[in-house]
Structures are given as C-alpha cells and as structure tokens.
C-alpha cells in the first residue's frame, strides 16, 4: 500500500487523514545503509510530509528539514504536487546510534524547518521548535502556530512500512452542529492506535476499529510514490554556482566531473565539452 486517504466525521468540525507507505518508503531507504533507528525516524518524516502535502495546497514542493547538534546532523523529506516522495538522513557515523531515538536528543538544540516552494520560485518557511520527544508533537505544534487549528498526529515506522494518522479541528464556524465533545472523544480514541495497526490495516479497517460507533465519511484514496526531481540538466545548472577554476582543476585531475544525487544516488558525468558554457572562453584544460 502506498496511499493517503482523507476522512471526516459527520455533524462535527473534525477532519482527518491516514497515510500508509510500503514500496515508496523502501525505495527511499534502500539508497543508503541506514542504522535501523534512523531508518525508522526517516520513515516517520516521510509519513509526516505525505500528510502535510495533502493538507497544504501548493503548486510546487513541500519539505520538512531538521538540523541540530546531536548525532543526527540533518534529516529531510519532501513531496511535490504529483505526490512524489523523497528523503535523506545524515548522521555522525563515528558515534554509536541508539536503538531508540529521542528527537530532541538526536537533534540537540535543533529545530524543524517546513518550507513551501512554489513553481514560480516563491518560498515560505516556518520554523518549529522541538517541543516534544516525537515528530508528531512537533507537527501538531506547527499547525497550532501557523493555522491556529488544534491538531494531533500519530506516526509510526518499523523499517518495512511507515504510516501516520492525522486529526484536525476546523474553525468553530465550520461546525455543522454542536457536538462539543467530539474533538476530545476522537483524539482519545486515536491515542489507542497501535503501531502494528497503523502499519498493516487498510484505512477502512483502521477507522472502523477506532470509530465504528461514529458517523464517518471516507474519501477516495490517492496513490503516492518515490520520485526524485533531479535531472542531468538541473545538475548542470546547479554546477554554474561552482568556480570555473575549481571545475578546471577537477577536469585536469579526473578528466570528467561527476556528481551523485544524495536522494536517489544517480550519478551524472560531465565532460569538458558539456561544461563549456560554464568555463567560458578558457575552457581548455590542457
């Protein structure tokens, strides 16, 4: 299963989403030899960006990046308008990685940056403090800050699949009729979800287990997949930011310039002729 699905509760102002990813998640983690605990944390970030991407409408790319001073140097996931997912984590490989990761400990003094990048180049960023030990608590804090909407997030990953459950209380004027206890009741029930259920059950079965006594509306599922936005042309354009003298030195030493995408591990090789526009009139290296 690689899908995300929305749902809502009739006669209330509460909506939700559930995502579960197997192949898409495996396509991300297989490109690097991650310790299992980092694999799991990266999976939670993948599930989180999938949930956010379906909630935050943007014609472009949405990303979550975390940086800090602990053993986890950076972790990043992103999703584009076609629901293509990619992600990466970097850590201090000289240190022993604990079997269970506390987010605040792993990213000591760190923070989350949620970035919206529109196709026209416009960029908006929101910075979220690491308010809790879990990513779910941080994402809930983001919605509380940016949209002033009470939200709860449950994330899970076992190294094989990753998934998430999201609930949000919309503004009171959108409430269809007064079920004032609905939010507390729904979040209390969601808090009973087990990771095994989150990662194995279909969305219909999961919601039935949690909310079989509630009037619930389930919307069509949307497919998600791994997809990298890198390309030979984009890589060549990015190399324009490198000093021509530095490029010439590499060409003299190696004969070509090669770069590998950190997300998908694809390698692009460029000859002196490929780089002639960047090198200008002094393109001859020997």
C-alpha positions in Angstrom: 0.0 0.0 0.0 1.2 3.4 -0.9 -1.7 5.8 -0.4 -3.2 8.6 1.5 -6.9 9.0 2.3 -9.0 11.7 3.9 -12.0 11.3 6.1 -14.3 13.5 8.1 -16.9 13.0 10.9 -20.4 13.9 10.0 -22.0 16.8 12.1 -18.7 17.9 13.5 -15.9 20.2 12.5 -13.2 17.4 12.7 -11.4 16.1 9.7 -8.5 13.6 9.3 -6.1 11.7 7.1 -4.3 8.4 7.1 -1.2 7.5 5.1 0.5 4.2 4.7 3.6 3.6 2.6 5.5 0.4 1.9 7.2 0.4 -1.5 7.6 4.1 -1.6 9.3 4.1 1.8 11.5 1.1 0.8 12.6 3.0 -2.4 13.8 5.8 -0.2 15.8 3.9 2.5 17.4 1.3 0.1 19.6 4.0 -1.4 21.7 4.3 1.8 22.8 1.9 4.5 21.0 3.5 7.5 21.0 2.2 11.1 17.6 0.8 11.8 16.6 3.5 14.3 17.4 6.2 11.7 15.5 4.2 9.1 12.5 4.3 11.4 12.8 8.0 12.1 13.2 8.8 8.4 10.1 6.8 7.8 8.2 9.0 10.3 9.4 12.1 8.4 8.3 10.5 5.1 4.8 9.8 6.5 4.7 13.3 8.0 5.5 15.1 4.7 2.9 13.0 3.0 0.2 14.1 5.5 1.3 17.8 5.3 1.5 17.8 1.5 -2.2 16.7 1.2 -3.3 19.4 3.7 -1.2 22.3 2.5 -2.1 23.2 -1.1 0.9 24.3 -3.1 1.8 24.2 -6.7 5.4 23.1 -6.1 7.3 21.3 -3.3 6.8 21.0 0.4 9.7 19.9 2.6 10.5 19.2 6.2 14.1 19.5 7.3 15.6 19.0 10.8 19.0 20.1 11.8 20.8 20.0 15.2 24.0 19.5 17.1 23.4 15.9 18.2 24.5 12.7 16.4 21.8 13.3 13.7 23.2 16.0 11.6 20.2 16.5 9.3 17.1 14.7 8.1 14.9 15.9 5.2 11.9 14.8 3.3 9.9 16.4 0.5 6.9 15.9 -1.7 5.9 17.6 -4.9 2.5 18.3 -6.5 2.5 14.9 -8.1 2.8 13.1 -4.7 6.4 12.1 -5.4 8.3 11.5 -2.2 12.0 11.5 -1.4 14.1 11.8 1.7 17.5 11.5 3.2 19.2 11.5 6.6 22.9 12.2 7.6 24.4 11.3 10.9 27.8 11.2 12.7 28.9 7.8 11.6 31.7 7.8 14.2 29.1 7.5 17.0 27.1 4.6 18.2 23.4 5.2 17.2 20.9 4.2 19.9 18.2 1.6 19.1 15.5 4.1 20.0 15.8 7.7 19.1 14.6 10.7 21.1 14.2 13.5 18.6 15.3 16.2 21.0 18.4 14.2 22.0 19.2 13.3 18.4 19.0 17.0 17.3 20.3 18.7 20.3 19.5 22.4 20.1 17.9 21.8 16.8 14.7 22.8 15.1 12.4 21.9 12.2 12.0 24.0 9.1 8.9 23.5 6.9 9.4 25.0 3.5 6.8 25.7 0.8 8.5 26.3 -2.6 6.2 27.4 -5.4 7.0 26.7 -9.1 7.5 30.4 -9.6 10.3 30.3 -7.1 8.4 32.0 -4.2 9.4 30.4 -0.9 7.8 30.4 2.5 9.3 28.9 5.6 8.0 28.1 9.1 10.4 27.2 11.9 9.2 24.9 14.6 11.0 24.3 17.9 11.5 20.7 19.1 8.7 21.0 21.7 8.5 17.3 22.3 10.3 14.0 22.0 8.4 12.9 18.9 7.9 14.3 15.4 4.2 14.1 15.8 4.2 16.6 18.6 6.3 19.0 16.5 4.0 18.8 13.5 1.0 19.4 15.8 2.8 22.5 17.1 3.3 23.7 13.6 -0.4 23.7 12.8 -1.2 25.4 16.1 1.3 28.2 15.3 0.7 28.6 11.6 -3.1 28.0 11.3 -4.2 28.2 14.9 -6.0 24.9 14.5 -5.8 22.2 17.1 -4.2 19.1 15.5 -2.9 15.7 16.6 -0.5 13.5 14.7 0.4 9.8 15.3 3.3 8.4 13.3 4.9 5.0 13.1 7.6 3.1 11.2 9.1 -0.4 11.7 11.7 -0.4 8.9 9.4 -2.1 6.5 6.5 0.4 6.2 5.7 3.8 7.6 2.4 5.4 8.3 0.5 8.2 10.0 -2.8 9.3 11.3 -3.8 13.0 11.5 -6.8 14.7 13.1 -7.6 18.4 13.0 -10.3 20.6 14.5 -11.5 23.2 12.0 -12.8 26.7 13.0 -16.0 26.6 15.0 -18.0 28.3 12.3 -17.5 25.2 10.1 -19.1 23.0 12.8 -22.3 21.6 11.4 -24.0 21.1 14.8 -22.9 21.2 18.4 -21.1 18.0 19.3 -18.8 19.8 21.7 -17.2 16.6 23.0 -16.3 15.3 19.5 -12.7 16.5 19.4 -11.8 15.1 22.8 -13.5 11.8 22.1 -11.9 11.4 18.6 -8.4 12.2 19.8 -8.8 9.9 22.9 -9.8 7.0 20.6 -7.0 7.7 18.2 -4.5 7.6 21.0 -5.3 3.9 21.4 -3.9 3.1 18.0 -1.0 0.6 18.0 1.9 0.8 15.6 1.1 -2.6 14.1 -2.4 -1.4 13.3 -1.1 1.9 11.8 1.3 0.0 9.5 -0.8 -3.0 8.4 -4.5 -2.3 8.4 -6.3 -0.7 5.5 -7.6 2.8 6.2 -11.2 1.5 6.2 -10.3 -1.2 8.7 -8.3 1.1 10.9 -11.0 3.7 11.1 -13.7 1.1 11.8 -11.6 -0.2 14.7 -11.3 3.2 16.1 -14.6 4.8 15.2 -17.2 2.1 14.5 -19.8 4.0 16.6 -19.2 7.3 14.8 -20.7 8.6 11.5 -17.7 8.9 9.3 -17.2 9.8 5.7 -14.2 8.3 3.8 -12.9 10.0 0.6 -11.1 8.3 -2.3 -7.5 7.3 -1.7 -4.6 8.9 -3.6 -1.5 7.0 -4.7 1.9 8.1 -3.6 5.3 7.0 -4.8 9.0 7.6 -4.6 10.2 10.2 -7.1 13.4 12.3 -7.4 13.3 15.7 -9.0 17.0 15.6 -10.0 18.0 15.5 -13.7 21.1 15.9 -15.8 20.0 19.4 -16.9 19.2 20.6 -13.3 22.5 19.2 -12.1 24.3 21.1 -14.9 22.5 24.3 -14.0 23.5 23.8 -10.3 27.1 23.5 -11.3 27.1 27.1 -12.5 27.5 28.1 -8.9 30.9 26.4 -8.7 34.0 28.4 -9.5 35.2 27.7 -13.1 38.8 27.4 -11.8 37.6 24.7 -9.4 35.9 22.8 -12.3 39.1 23.1 -14.4 41.2 21.6 -11.6 38.8 18.6 -11.4 38.9 18.2 -15.2 42.7 18.2 -15.2 42.9 15.6 -12.3 40.0 13.3 -13.4 39.1 14.1 -17.0 35.5 14.5 -16.2 33.3 16.0 -13.4 30.8 13.6 -11.8 28.1 14.3 -9.3 25.7 11.9 -7.4 22.3 12.9 -6.2 22.1 12.4 -2.4 18.4 11.4 -2.7 18.4 8.8 -5.5 22.1 8.1 -5.8 22.0 8.6 -9.6 25.4 9.8 -11.0 25.8 12.3 -13.8 29.1 12.6 -15.6 30.1 15.8 -17.4 32.9 16.3 -19.9 34.8 19.5 -20.7 32.5 20.0 -23.7 29.4 19.6 -21.5 30.8 22.3 -19.2 32.0 24.7 -21.9 29.3 27.4 -21.2 30.3 27.5 -17.5 34.0 27.5 -18.2 33.7 30.3 -20.8 36.5 31.2 -23.2 39.1 29.5 -21.1 37.6 26.1 -21.4 40.7 24.3 -22.5 42.3 22.4 -19.5 45.3 21.1 -21.3 
